[in-house]
Amino acid sequence: MIQLISFEGGDGSGKTTQLKLLDKYLASRGKSCLSTREPGGTTLGEMIRKMLLEAGKVEIASPTELFLYLADRAQHVHEVIRPALASGRLVLCDRFTDSTLAYQGYGRGVDLDMLRRLNQVASHGITPDVTFLLDCPVEVGLSRAKARKPPSLLASQPPSQDRFEREKADCHERWRRGFLELARAEPKRIYVLDASRAIQEVHEDIRRIVDKKLV
């Protein structure tokens, strides 16, 4: 039985778009869903999200970054995800535990085994039943992320970027490789989808997989 579906991928991969399309499709089938995200799925999470993404030029140490994400997840699972699952709703989550492994593990070099243990604590042992990894070349994702930003009020200034979008391309490549390594380790849970294709094509793939799982 599917209860939790997560969407993973790099910046500009289309996670949020595909989550919204799946939510709409499942609603048309009469399926009660809750769509949420990390970080930011709770009031406290929104404050943490602001700190993580909009810290400007303030350097956030790697352990600080990690524990902020874990704090967001612990509150999110306690306040939103567990109650929704207990009520029988299907939860769609934009990022979950795999992002911590890819970003803080493969990207920042934090020990993966330690991260898995911390994930277990923060998630109350909850893991996704199905994960869709939206994969595309780094340059494609970053180009999309840049294009979706509102233009600056000053013509001489480029659109603002969050902390992760400002990272160098090689860091984005490490995150992408991390996600793909996780998918290779868990092929029955993590479905890798070519996110460089048209939005509707990707959605149709997701819909077919979910339809089979919900039978």
C-alpha positions as CSV (number, residue, x, y, z in Angstrom):
1,M,0.0,0.0,0.0
2,I,1.4,3.4,-1.0
3,Q,1.2,6.1,1.8
4,L,4.1,8.4,1.1
5,I,5.4,9.5,-2.3
6,S,8.5,11.8,-2.4
7,F,9.9,13.8,-5.2
8,E,13.6,14.4,-5.4
9,G,16.1,16.0,-7.8
10,G,18.3,19.0,-8.3
11,D,17.4,22.7,-8.8
12,G,15.1,23.2,-11.8
13,S,14.4,19.5,-12.2
14,G,10.6,20.0,-12.0
15,K,9.8,18.3,-8.7
16,T,7.3,20.8,-7.6
17,T,5.5,20.9,-10.9
18,Q,5.2,17.1,-11.1
19,L,4.0,16.9,-7.5
20,K,1.2,19.4,-8.3
21,L,0.2,17.5,-11.4
22,L,0.1,14.2,-9.6
23,D,-2.0,15.8,-6.8
24,K,-4.5,17.1,-9.3
25,Y,-4.6,13.7,-11.1
26,L,-5.1,11.7,-7.9
27,A,-7.8,14.2,-6.7
28,S,-9.7,13.5,-10.0
29,R,-9.6,9.8,-9.0
30,G,-11.1,10.6,-5.7
31,K,-7.9,10.0,-3.7
32,S,-7.4,12.1,-0.6
33,C,-3.9,13.6,-0.8
34,L,-1.8,16.0,1.2
35,S,0.9,17.9,-0.6
36,T,3.8,19.3,1.4
37,R,7.5,20.1,1.2
38,E,10.8,20.2,2.9
39,P,12.0,22.5,4.2
40,G,9.0,24.6,5.0
41,G,6.0,22.2,5.5
42,T,5.2,23.8,8.9
43,T,5.2,27.3,10.4
44,L,8.5,26.6,12.1
45,G,9.7,24.9,8.9
46,E,9.1,28.1,6.9
47,M,11.3,30.0,9.3
48,I,14.0,27.4,8.9
49,R,13.6,27.5,5.1
50,K,14.1,31.2,5.1
51,M,17.3,30.8,7.1
52,L,18.7,28.0,4.9
53,L,17.9,29.6,1.5
54,E,18.0,33.3,2.1
55,A,21.0,33.6,4.4
56,G,22.7,36.0,1.9
57,K,26.4,36.1,2.3
58,V,26.3,34.6,5.8
59,E,28.3,31.4,5.8
60,I,26.4,28.4,7.3
61,A,28.7,25.7,8.7
62,S,28.0,22.2,7.3
63,P,26.9,20.8,10.7
64,T,24.6,23.8,11.2
65,E,23.0,23.3,7.8
66,L,22.5,19.6,8.5
67,F,20.8,20.1,11.9
68,L,18.5,22.8,10.6
69,Y,17.3,20.4,7.9
70,L,16.8,17.6,10.5
71,A,15.0,20.0,12.8
72,D,12.7,20.9,10.0
73,R,12.0,17.2,9.2
74,A,11.4,16.3,12.8
75,Q,8.7,19.0,13.2
76,H,7.3,18.3,9.8
77,V,6.8,14.6,10.4
78,H,5.4,15.2,13.9
79,E,3.0,17.9,12.9
80,V,2.0,17.1,9.3
81,I,3.1,13.7,7.9
82,R,2.3,11.3,10.7
83,P,-1.1,12.7,11.4
84,A,-2.0,12.6,7.6
85,L,-0.8,9.0,7.3
86,A,-2.7,8.0,10.4
87,S,-5.9,9.4,8.9
88,G,-5.4,7.4,5.7
89,R,-4.4,10.2,3.4
90,L,-1.7,9.8,0.7
91,V,1.1,12.2,1.3
92,L,3.1,13.8,-1.6
93,C,6.3,15.4,-0.3
94,D,8.6,17.7,-2.2
95,R,12.0,16.4,-0.9
96,F,12.5,14.1,2.1
97,T,15.3,12.0,3.6
98,D,17.0,11.3,0.2
99,S,17.8,15.0,-0.1
100,T,19.8,14.9,3.1
101,L,21.9,12.0,1.9
102,A,22.5,13.6,-1.5
103,Y,23.1,17.2,-0.4
104,Q,24.8,16.8,3.0
105,G,26.3,13.3,2.3
106,Y,27.5,13.2,-1.3
107,G,27.6,17.0,-1.6
108,R,29.1,18.1,1.8
109,G,31.0,14.9,2.6
110,V,29.1,14.1,5.8
111,D,29.3,10.4,6.7
112,L,26.4,8.6,5.1
113,D,25.9,6.0,7.8
114,M,25.6,8.7,10.4
115,L,23.1,10.6,8.2
116,R,21.0,7.5,7.8
117,R,20.8,7.2,11.6
118,L,19.9,10.8,12.0
119,N,17.3,10.6,9.3
120,Q,15.7,7.7,11.2
121,V,15.4,9.8,14.3
122,A,14.1,12.9,12.5
123,S,11.6,11.0,10.3
124,H,10.4,8.8,13.2
125,G,11.4,5.9,11.1
126,I,9.0,6.8,8.2
127,T,10.4,6.2,4.7
128,P,8.8,6.9,1.3
129,D,7.0,4.0,-0.4
130,V,7.8,5.5,-3.8
131,T,10.3,8.1,-4.8
132,F,10.4,9.9,-8.1
133,L,13.9,11.2,-8.9
134,L,13.6,13.9,-11.5
135,D,17.0,13.8,-13.2
136,C,18.4,16.2,-15.8
137,P,21.8,17.7,-16.7
138,V,23.0,20.3,-14.2
139,E,23.1,23.0,-16.8
140,V,19.5,22.3,-17.8
141,G,18.3,22.5,-14.3
142,L,20.1,25.7,-13.4
143,S,18.9,27.4,-16.6
144,R,15.4,26.5,-15.6
145,A,15.8,27.7,-12.1
146,K,17.2,31.0,-13.3
147,A,14.4,31.5,-15.8
148,R,11.7,31.0,-13.1
149,K,13.0,33.7,-10.9
150,P,11.2,37.1,-11.1
151,P,13.3,39.9,-12.7
152,S,15.2,42.3,-10.4
153,L,13.6,45.7,-9.9
154,L,16.9,47.1,-11.1
155,A,17.7,46.2,-14.7
156,S,21.4,46.1,-13.9
157,Q,21.0,43.4,-11.4
158,P,20.4,39.7,-12.2
159,P,17.5,37.8,-10.6
160,S,18.2,36.7,-7.0
161,Q,19.4,33.2,-6.3
162,D,19.2,31.1,-3.2
163,R,22.2,29.6,-1.4
164,F,22.1,26.4,-3.3
165,E,21.7,27.9,-6.7
166,R,24.8,30.0,-6.1
167,E,26.9,26.9,-5.5
168,K,29.5,26.0,-8.2
169,A,28.5,23.6,-10.9
170,D,30.8,20.8,-9.6
171,C,28.8,20.9,-6.3
172,H,25.5,20.5,-8.3
173,E,27.2,17.6,-10.1
174,R,28.0,15.9,-6.8
175,W,24.4,16.2,-5.7
176,R,23.2,14.8,-8.9
177,R,25.6,11.8,-8.7
178,G,24.5,11.3,-5.1
179,F,20.9,11.0,-6.1
180,L,21.7,8.6,-8.9
181,E,23.8,6.4,-6.5
182,L,20.8,6.3,-4.1
183,A,18.6,5.2,-7.0
184,R,21.0,2.5,-8.0
185,A,20.9,1.2,-4.4
186,E,17.1,1.1,-4.2
187,P,15.7,0.5,-7.7
188,K,12.4,-0.9,-6.3
189,R,11.6,2.4,-4.5
190,I,13.4,5.1,-6.5
191,Y,12.2,5.7,-10.1
192,V,14.6,7.7,-12.2
193,L,12.8,9.9,-14.8
194,D,14.4,11.9,-17.5
195,A,13.3,15.4,-16.4
196,S,14.8,17.1,-19.5
197,R,11.7,16.0,-21.5
198,A,8.4,17.9,-21.8
199,I,6.5,18.3,-18.5
200,Q,3.5,16.2,-19.8
201,E,5.7,13.3,-20.9
202,V,7.2,13.1,-17.4
203,H,3.8,13.4,-15.8
204,E,2.4,10.5,-17.9
205,D,5.3,8.3,-16.7
206,I,4.6,9.2,-13.1
207,R,0.9,8.6,-13.6
208,R,1.5,5.1,-15.1
209,I,3.7,4.1,-12.2
210,V,1.3,5.3,-9.6
211,D,-1.7,3.7,-11.3
212,K,0.0,0.3,-11.1
213,K,1.0,0.9,-7.4
214,L,-2.6,1.9,-6.5
215,V,-4.3,-1.2,-8.0
